[in-house]
Amino acid sequence: MSVPFIELKRFEDGFLDSWNAKVADLSANTRFIGGPEIENLEATLKQECGVSHAIGCANGTDALQLALRGAGVGKGDAVLLPDLTFWATFEAVVNVGGDPVTVDVSAEDLQLDFDLFCKACEEHKPRAAILVHLYGWGSSRIQDFRNYAKEKGIALIEDGAQAYGVTYNGKSIYEGAQLATISFYPAKVFGAAGDAGAVLTSDDELAHRVRSLENHGRTTHYSYGLVGWNSRMDTFQAAYLNLSHPHLKARLESRRKSADFYRQELANLPIRVVEAPAGYVENGYLNVLIVDSEKRPQLEAALKDKGIGFGIVYPGPMSTQDASPDYLKARVGGETAQRICSSVLNLPLFPYMKEDELAEVVDVVKKFYS
């Protein structure tokens, strides 16, 4: 039996009917930009994420750029980011004129290494840093990052593209962040029908600046206090997210159940099933295995042979990408990120996976190691 790496078409009963009716209504009334759908979504985000302000925008990459610009990052400013992340984190720094400094990650939680982060701050005096909540959890030292950045006057932006629904010590991972960003790309746990994103903060001044920047820098309709760009979230994306939100709890529970199944069933194999650090409840965004790098190609072949989808998230660090040398200011460590990239493998994980699908995936992996 084949099993896809990700499946986005397992809608709840009646969901598509509701969505089709919503599209017809928005179209008939030409409600395409702004309005109640955006306002309702932003209200939901504020309440659920424990922040005072939520600003919808066009996509998760724009959210990062808005957060960086909102924090005052500009030409020539050093910005720290983990060497293990998605390219958007790196390119957002470049796109606002900043100079990226990549910092290695921890082998334990696969998140930014705090001690190297402090070292990089002392060496490079950054204007800002990006802490990425990767794979569906966050750093075991999240509060240390926040405290250190505040003490040193470094703007800390938390890239939470993969972290919606994650809690730390019983609260949303976004609560307490100076600035945090969300991606609503369809494959995320809380996904839209296309591209969309948001910036979160409890700082009134930052929120005002970000909201202006995402709408051409407007102060009034034809008055401009900043040079921004058009990054408004369209109404269809907000409407889709609003319709999806009542189902989010069930989707997260399903994902977490599948993630737990993998942990339990693969526990005794010579591989590591990475778990969230203490205090976290992950969102089941991604299964993360660390396997023998020399055996990974053979395991990939075994999965392909049985029609099992898989991912390698991510196959290479930021500092080694072809485009990096033209922009990279410095690299602090990187050996751990490289080891992870050469040995990571991700099994299928999406809402409402069936028991026989999970069993099939596990069976293939177990037979490979038998």
C-alpha positions as CSV (number, residue, x, y, z in Angstrom):
1,M,0.0,0.0,0.0
2,S,1.4,3.4,-1.0
3,V,1.3,6.2,1.5
4,P,1.9,9.9,0.5
5,F,4.3,12.1,2.4
6,I,1.6,14.7,2.8
7,E,-2.1,14.7,1.9
8,L,-4.1,17.9,1.9
9,K,-7.5,16.5,0.6
10,R,-8.8,14.8,3.8
11,F,-11.4,17.4,4.5
12,E,-13.9,17.0,7.3
13,D,-17.5,16.2,6.3
14,G,-19.2,19.3,4.9
15,F,-16.0,21.4,4.8
16,L,-15.9,21.7,1.0
17,D,-19.6,22.6,0.8
18,S,-19.0,25.3,3.3
19,W,-15.9,26.6,1.5
20,N,-17.7,26.6,-1.9
21,A,-20.6,28.5,-0.4
22,K,-18.2,31.0,1.1
23,V,-16.4,31.5,-2.2
24,A,-19.7,32.1,-3.9
25,D,-20.7,34.7,-1.3
26,L,-17.4,36.6,-1.3
27,S,-17.5,36.6,-5.1
28,A,-21.1,37.7,-5.5
29,N,-20.5,40.6,-3.1
30,T,-16.9,41.4,-4.3
31,R,-15.5,41.2,-0.8
32,F,-11.9,40.5,-1.9
33,I,-9.6,42.7,0.3
34,G,-10.1,43.5,4.0
35,G,-13.3,43.4,5.9
36,P,-14.8,41.1,8.5
37,E,-13.0,37.9,7.5
38,I,-9.6,39.5,8.1
39,E,-10.8,41.1,11.3
40,N,-12.2,37.8,12.6
41,L,-9.0,35.9,11.8
42,E,-6.8,38.5,13.5
43,A,-9.0,38.5,16.6
44,T,-8.7,34.6,16.7
45,L,-4.9,34.9,16.4
46,K,-4.7,37.4,19.2
47,Q,-6.8,35.4,21.6
48,E,-5.2,32.0,20.7
49,C,-1.6,33.2,20.6
50,G,-1.7,35.3,23.7
51,V,-0.6,38.6,22.0
52,S,-2.1,42.1,21.7
53,H,-1.7,42.5,18.0
54,A,-2.0,40.2,15.0
55,I,-1.3,41.7,11.5
56,G,-2.3,39.5,8.6
57,C,-0.1,39.6,5.5
58,A,0.5,38.0,2.1
59,N,2.8,35.1,3.1
60,G,5.2,33.8,5.7
61,T,8.2,35.3,4.0
62,D,6.7,38.7,4.0
63,A,5.9,38.3,7.6
64,L,9.6,37.9,8.4
65,Q,10.5,40.9,6.2
66,L,7.8,43.0,7.9
67,A,9.0,42.0,11.3
68,L,12.6,42.8,10.4
69,R,11.7,46.2,8.9
70,G,9.4,46.8,11.9
71,A,12.3,46.2,14.2
72,G,14.4,48.8,12.3
73,V,16.7,46.4,10.4
74,G,18.2,48.0,7.3
75,K,21.2,48.1,5.1
76,G,24.4,46.8,6.7
77,D,22.8,45.5,9.9
78,A,24.0,42.1,11.1
79,V,21.2,39.6,11.7
80,L,21.8,36.2,13.3
81,L,19.8,33.2,12.2
82,P,20.2,29.4,12.6
83,D,22.2,27.5,9.9
84,L,19.4,24.9,9.9
85,T,16.2,26.5,8.6
86,F,14.2,27.1,5.4
87,W,15.8,29.5,2.9
88,A,13.1,32.1,3.5
89,T,14.7,33.0,6.9
90,F,18.0,33.8,5.1
91,E,16.5,35.6,2.2
92,A,14.3,37.8,4.3
93,V,17.4,39.2,6.0
94,V,19.0,39.9,2.6
95,N,15.8,41.3,1.2
96,V,15.6,44.0,3.8
97,G,19.3,44.9,3.3
98,G,20.7,43.0,6.4
99,D,23.8,40.9,6.5
100,P,23.1,37.3,7.6
101,V,25.3,35.6,10.2
102,T,24.5,31.9,10.4
103,V,24.8,30.2,13.8
104,D,24.9,26.5,14.4
105,V,22.2,24.5,16.1
106,S,22.0,22.2,19.1
107,A,22.3,18.4,18.5
108,E,19.7,17.9,21.2
109,D,16.7,19.8,20.1
110,L,17.9,20.8,16.6
111,Q,17.2,24.5,17.4
112,L,19.5,27.4,17.5
113,D,22.5,26.8,19.9
114,F,22.2,29.3,22.7
115,D,25.9,29.3,23.7
116,L,27.0,29.9,20.1
117,F,24.3,32.5,19.8
118,C,25.8,34.5,22.7
119,K,29.3,34.1,21.2
120,A,28.0,35.4,17.8
121,C,26.3,38.4,19.5
122,E,29.6,39.3,21.2
123,E,31.6,39.0,17.9
124,H,29.2,40.5,15.4
125,K,27.0,43.0,17.4
126,P,23.8,42.2,15.6
127,R,20.8,44.6,15.2
128,A,18.5,41.6,15.3
129,A,18.3,37.9,15.5
130,I,15.9,35.3,14.2
131,L,15.0,32.3,16.4
132,V,13.3,29.7,14.3
133,H,10.9,27.3,16.0
134,L,11.7,24.4,13.7
135,Y,9.8,21.1,13.0
136,G,6.8,21.8,15.3
137,W,8.5,22.6,18.6
138,G,11.0,25.1,20.0
139,S,14.2,25.6,21.8
140,S,14.7,24.2,25.3
141,R,16.3,27.6,26.1
142,I,13.6,29.8,24.6
143,Q,13.4,32.0,27.7
144,D,17.2,32.4,27.8
145,F,17.1,33.7,24.2
146,R,14.4,36.2,25.0
147,N,16.1,37.4,28.2
148,Y,19.5,37.7,26.6
149,A,18.2,39.6,23.6
150,K,16.2,42.0,25.8
151,E,19.3,42.6,28.0
152,K,21.5,43.3,25.0
153,G,19.0,45.4,23.1
154,I,18.8,43.0,20.2
155,A,15.5,42.7,18.4
156,L,14.5,39.0,18.6
157,I,12.2,37.8,15.8
158,E,10.7,34.3,16.3
159,D,10.1,32.5,13.0
160,G,7.1,30.5,14.0
161,A,6.1,29.3,10.5
162,Q,6.1,25.7,11.6
163,A,4.8,26.3,15.2
164,Y,1.1,27.0,15.1
165,G,-0.5,25.1,18.0
166,V,2.7,24.5,19.8
167,T,2.6,25.2,23.6
168,Y,5.4,25.8,26.0
169,N,4.7,25.4,29.8
170,G,1.0,25.5,28.9
171,K,1.0,28.7,26.9
172,S,1.2,29.4,23.1
173,I,4.8,29.5,22.0
174,Y,4.1,32.9,20.5
175,E,3.2,34.4,23.9
176,G,6.0,36.5,25.2
177,A,7.8,37.0,21.9
178,Q,8.8,40.5,21.0
179,L,7.9,39.7,17.4
180,A,6.8,36.4,16.0
181,T,5.7,35.3,12.5
182,I,3.3,32.7,11.1
183,S,3.1,31.1,7.7
184,F,-0.3,29.8,6.6
185,Y,1.1,28.0,3.6
186,P,-1.3,25.1,2.8
187,A,1.0,22.4,4.1
188,K,1.3,24.0,7.5
189,V,-0.9,22.6,10.4
190,F,-3.1,25.7,10.1
191,G,-3.0,26.2,6.3
192,A,-4.8,28.5,3.9
193,A,-6.0,27.9,0.4
194,G,-2.9,29.7,-0.9
195,D,-0.2,31.9,0.5
196,A,-0.8,33.9,3.7
197,G,1.0,34.9,6.9
198,A,0.9,37.0,10.0
199,V,3.1,39.0,12.4
200,L,2.4,38.8,16.1
201,T,3.4,41.2,18.8
202,S,2.3,42.8,22.1
203,D,4.3,46.0,21.4
204,D,1.9,48.8,20.3
205,E,4.6,50.8,18.5
206,L,5.9,47.7,16.6
207,A,2.4,46.7,15.6
208,H,1.6,50.1,14.2
209,R,4.8,50.2,12.2
210,V,4.2,46.6,10.8
211,R,0.6,47.3,9.9
212,S,1.7,50.5,8.0
213,L,4.5,48.7,6.2
214,E,2.2,45.8,4.9
215,N,-0.1,48.4,3.3
216,H,2.3,50.6,1.4
217,G,3.5,52.6,4.5
218,R,0.1,54.3,4.7
219,T,-0.9,56.7,7.5
220,T,-4.2,57.5,5.7
221,H,-5.5,56.3,2.3
222,Y,-3.3,58.7,0.4
223,S,-0.8,59.7,3.0
224,Y,2.4,57.7,3.6
225,G,4.7,57.8,6.6
226,L,6.9,54.9,5.5
227,V,8.0,53.2,2.3
228,G,6.3,49.8,2.6
229,W,4.9,47.4,0.0
230,N,1.7,45.6,-0.8
231,S,1.5,42.6,1.6
232,R,-2.2,42.5,2.5
233,M,-3.8,39.2,3.1
234,D,-6.6,38.6,0.7
235,T,-10.1,37.9,2.0
236,F,-10.3,34.4,0.5
237,Q,-7.3,33.2,2.6
238,A,-8.8,34.6,5.8
239,A,-12.1,33.1,5.0
240,Y,-10.6,29.6,4.4
241,L,-8.6,29.9,7.7
242,N,-11.8,31.0,9.6
243,L,-13.6,28.0,8.2
244,S,-10.7,25.7,9.1
245,H,-10.2,26.9,12.6
246,P,-13.1,25.0,14.3
247,H,-11.5,21.8,13.0
248,L,-7.9,22.7,14.1
249,K,-8.1,21.0,17.4
250,A,-9.1,17.7,15.8
251,R,-6.4,18.1,13.1
252,L,-3.7,18.7,15.8
253,E,-4.9,15.8,17.9
254,S,-4.7,13.5,14.8
255,R,-1.2,14.7,14.0
256,R,0.1,14.3,17.5
257,K,-1.4,10.8,17.7
258,S,0.5,9.8,14.6
259,A,3.7,11.4,15.9
260,D,3.4,9.4,19.1
261,F,2.8,6.2,17.1
262,Y,6.1,6.6,15.3
263,R,7.9,7.3,18.6
264,Q,6.5,4.2,20.2
265,E,6.9,1.8,17.3
266,L,10.4,2.9,16.2
267,A,11.8,3.4,19.7
268,N,14.0,0.2,19.7
269,L,15.5,0.7,16.3
270,P,19.1,2.0,15.7
271,I,17.6,5.4,14.7
272,R,16.6,8.5,16.7
273,V,13.0,9.7,16.6
274,V,13.5,13.3,17.7
275,E,11.2,14.6,20.5
276,A,10.2,18.0,21.6
277,P,12.1,19.3,24.7
278,A,10.5,19.2,28.2
279,G,7.7,21.7,28.6
280,Y,6.6,21.6,25.0
281,V,3.5,20.1,23.4
282,E,4.4,19.8,19.7
283,N,1.9,20.3,16.9
284,G,2.8,17.1,15.0
285,Y,3.9,19.2,12.0
286,L,6.8,16.9,11.1
287,N,8.2,13.5,11.9
288,V,12.0,13.8,12.3
289,L,14.3,10.8,12.2
290,I,18.1,10.9,12.6
291,V,19.5,7.9,10.8
292,D,23.0,6.7,9.8
293,S,24.0,8.9,7.0
294,E,25.6,6.1,5.1
295,K,22.4,4.0,5.3
296,R,20.0,6.8,4.5
297,P,20.1,6.2,0.7
298,Q,19.3,2.6,1.2
299,L,16.4,3.4,3.5
300,E,15.1,6.0,1.0
301,A,15.2,3.3,-1.7
302,A,13.3,0.8,0.5
303,L,10.6,3.4,1.1
304,K,10.4,4.3,-2.6
305,D,10.1,0.6,-3.5
306,K,7.0,0.3,-1.3
307,G,5.4,3.6,-2.4
308,I,6.0,5.4,0.9
309,G,6.5,9.1,0.6
310,F,9.3,10.8,2.7
311,G,11.1,14.1,3.1
312,I,14.5,15.4,3.9
313,V,13.9,18.6,5.8
314,Y,16.4,20.1,5.2
315,P,19.2,18.6,2.9
316,G,21.7,21.4,3.4
317,P,22.6,24.3,5.8
318,M,22.0,27.9,4.9
319,S,25.7,28.7,4.9
320,T,26.4,26.1,2.1
321,Q,23.7,27.1,-0.4
322,D,24.9,28.2,-3.8
323,A,23.6,31.7,-3.3
324,S,25.0,32.2,0.2
325,P,28.6,33.4,-0.4
326,D,27.4,36.6,-2.0
327,Y,25.5,37.7,1.1
328,L,26.9,35.8,4.1
329,K,28.6,38.0,6.6
330,A,29.9,35.2,8.8
331,R,29.3,31.6,9.9
332,V,29.5,30.6,13.5
333,G,29.9,26.8,13.7
334,G,27.9,24.7,11.3
335,E,29.2,21.3,11.8
336,T,26.2,20.1,13.7
337,A,23.8,21.5,11.1
338,Q,25.7,19.7,8.4
339,R,25.6,16.4,10.3
340,I,21.8,16.8,10.8
341,C,21.2,17.6,7.1
342,S,23.2,14.5,6.1
343,S,21.2,12.2,8.4
344,V,17.7,13.6,8.7
345,L,14.7,11.8,7.2
346,N,11.0,12.5,7.6
347,L,8.2,10.0,7.4
348,P,4.6,10.8,6.3
349,L,2.7,12.9,8.8
350,F,-0.6,14.7,8.1
351,P,-4.1,15.0,9.6
352,Y,-6.3,11.9,9.7
353,M,-3.7,9.4,8.8
354,K,-5.2,5.9,8.9
355,E,-4.0,3.2,11.2
356,D,-3.1,0.9,8.3
357,E,-1.1,3.7,6.6
358,L,0.9,4.2,9.8
359,A,1.4,0.5,10.2
360,E,2.6,0.2,6.6
361,V,5.2,2.9,7.0
362,V,6.5,1.5,10.3
363,D,6.6,-2.0,8.8
364,V,8.8,-0.9,6.0
365,V,11.2,0.8,8.4
366,K,11.3,-2.1,10.8
367,K,12.0,-4.6,8.0
368,F,14.8,-2.4,6.7
369,Y,16.5,-2.7,10.1
370,S,15.7,-6.3,10.7
